[in-house]
Amino acid sequence: MSKSEIIAELPKLSAADRSEIWESLWRLEDSIGPTAAERLILDEAQAAYNTKPEDAAPWEEVHARLLAGE
């Protein structure tokens, strides 16, 4: 079955079946872990925090800025 055929079949599934597929895909992605590029970004962010933690913002502030489109 091709990817386009799979995608076309998804709306025909029950919500429970789609949820099960979503959870399976999430577990698969989670087991792979970050890519080398993502790991580099995470390592750079951690190093920046370690160097100057006072520049960090609490999650609530970051979340509010994201919701505001900043």
ABEGO torsion letter per residue (X at the ends): XBAAAAAAAAAABBAAAAAAAAAAAAAAAAAAEBBAAAAAAAAAAAAAAAABAAABBBAAAAAAAAAAGX
